[in-house]
Amino acid sequence: MGDKRLLPPLPRAEARIRVLHDEVTIDRYGWLRDRENPEVRAYLEAENSYAQQATAHLTELKAELVAEIEARQPYEGASPPFQVGPFEYFQRHQPGLPHPAWWRRPVAGGRDELVLDPNAIPGAEVFYSLGVFEPSDDGRYLAFSFDVIGNENYELRVRDMESDQDAWQGSMQAVMLAWTADGHTLFFTRERPDLRRQCYQLIRLDVAAGVSEVVFEEADERLNVGIRRSDSGAWLFLDVKGVHRGAVEVWCLPADQPGVAWRRLVTREFGYQIVAEHWQDKFLFLVDDAGSYGRLVRAPMDDPLPSRWEEVVPHRAGVTLEEVHVLEQHLVLLEREGLRPRLVSRDGSGRIEAMVVPDEPSCTLTVGLSAGGRYSVARHPFRSSKLTYSVSSFVTPGTLLGHDLGNDRSAVLHQVRIPGFDAAQYVATVVMAEAEDGVQVPISLIARRDRKSPGPVLLNAYGCYGKSRWPSFFPWPSSMTKRLSLLDRGVAFGIVHVRGGAELGRAWHEAAIRDRKRVTHTDLIAAAEAVVEQGFATRDGIVIEGASAGGGTVLAAADLRPDLFRAVLAEVPLADILDTEMDFTMPYAIQETAEYGDPHIADEYRYLRSYDPYYNLSVDRPLPPTYVDNAIDDGQVLHFQPARYVAQRRSCSADRDPELVFRTRTVGGHSGASHGPGVAEEAAFRIAWIVDQFRRSTS
């Protein structure tokens, strides 16, 4: 670990007593919440200094890793274009500038035209994240949103492409949006003006008149409002959603009549999750009323009540209907059986006419092409027989394909090129672990073909909110351009598809919520034991990692079985779950009671208290070496949540737990730096720390 004489910092304790459900708890570090307090800043800076000194012996390795990661940056050519109305839109990198600019060209032919240059936005030189990038149907206007802090408070603007000036701006905390067919009316959703992160309003904006008004406001703080346009472009759908994938209530509006009243298609009293689409002269509903894997029905547009539903695809146990997409003459379903996805195309009678099954044991499959913003919606040509989709996995960099549904053939349209990467040197597979209750939990694994087993293994887990985590080359949790440095050093990497996620359908999620949440943690423990028993890992050769809610998952699992893990990596972790759910002013807190339970209810409090990482720290229970980080501008997990966990844990150890490393990012938010040297440096620090832990296990 470096110089054993180093003493980690420890902030002052300020004991605050709380009595709830006849239990007394003492919080000594709640005062760290005040980010403007100079003492808070001083403590975070002291931890950063300690982390740097404690890993000083890794300086050479970190520099080596930075060079490796930067050398793998994808070839920066023009991005594949997507079409909206008469234009194709694409990105182009400019030498010496951090962010690619958006351009467009007429589909009928003509010169390229600059649409949006993020480098011209004040603050983007430090941090930049795109929220949405949505042109109007005729190309007259461009709606875009951006965040230059990292707190995910996106500012919405509308640019007039004729004058090249912003025609409207002024809404912060904008989320999703959809244009209507008239080309100047825009609907967008907005979060509450506080930390709670509830998307509660739908606003109609007439860009030409410069007039906006709220047309829908959700009073139930457990629910969020979403807006989207049908694949056909003929309808707008307003979705009222919880933490789950489907909506509990759906409203619709003709896209060519933005001024008429919204019509409610499905009421929340229906009691099921539903996703609406429009195809030909019917509404389509992907609904879970017949079972958790979902079925597809259609209904007349003038009378879409459940009594008029006609089944198109029945519920099938083990086959999850994830998405429904439509082209003018084709109905396409994204299905998943086990971990393997497939695209199934049907004609108007429901007959299967084509099927696309990627040759991957586990992968990410996405229909359409989006602008890549946080709230961007993928699109594909509607009046066409060619479906655009992309595949990415541990061994497949992002590959965009077009599938001709007429002759059932796919062709590669674009593939990201990674310098020095040879997929043949690696092998990806899926192994199974038996959980405490006998359920088989899948693990997506990758390693070099020449790796000697058993060897070191890094396991990633999330397992919350019904969110699925699939192998993918670029986004978290895979980020293979960085993880290749681990694989090339003999480390295997795996994503454990623990319950609490939805990789195997809604039932997979519901098996680990509220009074069953510990199933998520015991599934991870079972996976770690399985990779040892099956010869992939040594007993002292497993590191676990998770970010955000996944950070809470790995901290809770390590508390249950500290002997099982060589080390723990918890990035921006939800480390104080109990107190987060107690305070409904915190980000997502009231919505997350559906996941963790409501601690204001005695039985749910006691269960949550039994696994909360913060309140289960103890002087007589040493934990594995742990890396924790946070971000001062994080809008999801606030800076003090990981900080108070670290401070409390240090206070439980006579030597302040020198094996605990804690870093605070001062640039970027929940996902880290957006560009520049900081991206590789953050990754290199974590990888070097992991490699060091494995080295120490073998020694």
Steps between C-alpha positions, in 0.01 A plus 500: 500500500797728525630684806349331807573810708241699311201585715168544321300814583202489735252788521357616828197314632176680572270247665135534401259269680192364325230277647277320254292186556651476851854480363767758581750583226785748515617675186839664552564623149173640371657845511705410192185576298581873488724523195561872560648434844880556479551206738321269255717614211812466715409143594435397138830657393679317781355168381613575144848573628507177702381297199779646290768431760371152584522400133824681422670165437260454206607817319690318227218249449240777478702680233531174307126444521418855386713444191326168426150645539571806289652283227171311473285803429269416210575631156339843489333517163152627423219327690232305312220740401135483597223657297230741618282642224705635208838487679760252622668596829846382603795587722847597385811533715708814463876478566600659828146537635358277776148445367375395155270749328162420349452544125227427250461455125189484280397144415439617143857628477670822591769650720569409862375753754618551859208451740644509851855539631512404870849652522339845472284447812653680801626246753515209254878516504484368860201265482230429243215254478233496231143449619295497179559590136168507314439677167146595399346304213571770242848585636409861581571460872739299714420426866803410708590486867832487682667485840835674557526427874442128542193530723264388219307828510453523122428835338265489201541725197336517158707625206352655186705353218397776259650777715755278681383658828336351807128567462418387855684419820439515869388161631735323736455140618350405163485129430317341202339671203302436182416721204156505343438483126448875457874560547473775761323339799712313751402302809761444769513367854662671795623392843407670824722800588666316790712191561221242484544417128130448436398578143158646574396745227424489129535838326374601158720754323401694187845599377371739231289693753747462787219380731514204738246350740477203736248248367552211745628484857545177696412532870617153609870543577561128451427541127668674208369649177652405165431616144574322171381482142380182334723332243241594238529865601120528511451502878657634819487289815516634854617226737452513877761262640644369823848352532399221264534484122133523407251778568213477747298756302515606134357807322508573127484799266488514119835640385330722243263654758724637779230731633230243576448333836701194595299175512558237767553152351574300814422607857722426797212304655571234235780385729756373248802631313444593139689638198290650217581523129310579182493282188273536200144552633560357848666579830744235623549428870788302648345406834572268793141420598539132405840453662828671576661420161242706313269454203409719203142604420337740257186708532286737291621858532152632572426240769823359654342361819632160618172337397588581137855369512608238246807293584786515249778326695409297810680495832775234494680399819871563464469731198507868596338746260727798554404746224259546212602686182310559179583571139224580253448135403682317779456442870828431682538370854819500703479179699741335736508133593739455786779750436486473119309771312328469165301718265182340365319662207132428435268603221149641537350158575753432778697244296875491567685615187855558624714446807835650604700313766849638577771237527587604856435320831408832661498847342333837459258529209348840418243583235552823309762772528494785748695821548664346804370749758390397847133529401533438127254263336622255237331531161481295182344567157125434510417485128753231428544124512848538650536491876801673653647341812830482686682226687771542761657254742818420691670408171300702246551876481187693406376361166211662313312271263209525261271200463287470189178348629402408145788258439595444867863611462718733704783722381753693707451875461764623744740350751713675759870421457718460811874532436686185601191300596478141374176331606649156428728535803204501740218260580161599639266254663214465747531287813237429762510529877254330733343746744399425858149405390618284211437757227761510222662845476683574171842664478626651173878440498792601281871414516799462273516165326849442639405585860596234750223385736442539783597865504381842612138595424324836514122471543265790432145516642208742509167329567257786563188669358442233239786633288681247284877506455627342180852451364591793277830629373467864599255612766516411867514235635720348229716787364718244330745759362608536863441147626721349230792614715373267772431212263848529351642462850322171554187627675161361395202737511138412558161665537289315753134524398374500857132516580372852546588568138267389220731293281259205526178699506293691752485203739882515520468853633213431737686208657736751666308807616379634833501211752693281252775749413776295661454247219698744283794479742485123551484447122830688469650289776382183325659621175833559672492153653406349163796647308727347763327161493501494118873574483494857369626668819713429802348535848687826562473623143161671466440874494143627476393835361182699461399857433215710636235259636741226393752655737251440780462143375872416525542674837207304643632172355845565648343564840327161481812310387815705559710181479395429142633807320855615444381859462198716423464785251199724571461791259262780603329244724158526660669419830234634738183345364300530821552872546443564130158336515424686825547840334256555217685816391789282379536401133252225407435414868121482497504315167755251633279387788352261241847341483630515857187548708385792709697536826214701650326160528645304793541157336646649183736716707637200687557299185674789324704568813625139492702553180560876478878542442531812718316377809658155493856622538651358816827520694518120522432428133794585272417537133704431184716777350257741337511776240223761521449813294247779463448822305440841650241582231327161487124542454411136577715392795587817688861558602443443871342154464827316421694749717309425820538125438877540471521722810289259706704203384827672588363579847429128556868410464781586738733564205226677297492215249799591280386244238203725424565748217258785433510751215278796415467620143474876464421492127203312358219327681362151543675355194831680537692718259344557158820541301870574518779339703271454801311216331807277465651615830189408702487156340875445539487577872227244560663234282839550665338463842329176389822359353681584824240312702539192285879521524477510877266199503755290310785615723 
